[in-house]
């Protein structure tokens, strides 16, 4: 039987980076690549500092990405943006790039670019950059997607967000980093996929989800699939029982 062309398949989700902030398990930081069918341009869900290397390692062209959704403004979820932008500049990218994230992302992006590469925030480029600030409690259209956001519990200098993304007829829910909050139930409701942080198994670490939290609320989380990410060695070194699944760098699935 002939293979189905990529443009005619479902939404492809690839974990370019599934790690925590500290490279546990040799993993890249948070970077999830979403490729809709029908030739629609890819989207990144978070863009940690290692994301450009992670994408190129998997031969996912950074220049194809037209939108980056950012859950919160910690470096392992956000700090890859200057590298992504400069890579586009030096590779003669021409298509616009939209960056959407919490209130405050506009100023934080400028500050980060100036810290890492002075003068880079204001240099002339061949492509436009559009920054969209997503208010907690809102739903908005970003490119080809409908994006809903909830403020969660993870101090990061700006409101941290759990995100629910409707694209290509599929729904992806993403916790970002957060302690348990009942808003995650609404975020995950009926989603085709919930991508959930599970930093530790049961150790009480402030502002982070644990495997035990997901187990305790499993009956309320009605997503069709739950895949764990952002895991420390405490989780990576132990078996995670079904129905929970575990991400790894390079994991790719079609919804």
Secondary structure, DSSP 8 states (H G I E B T S, - for coil): -----GGGS--EEEEEE---TT-GGG---SEEEEE-STT---EEE---TTHHHHHHHTT--GGG--EEE-S--SHHHHTTHHHHHHHHHHTT--S-EEEEEETTHHHHHHHHHHHHSTTTTSS--SS-EEEEEE-TT-EEEETTEEEEEEE-S--SSS--EEEEEEETTEEEEE--S-S--THHHHHHTT-SEEEEE--BSS---TT--BHHHHHHTTTT---S-EEEES--HHHHTS---TT-EE--TT-EEE-
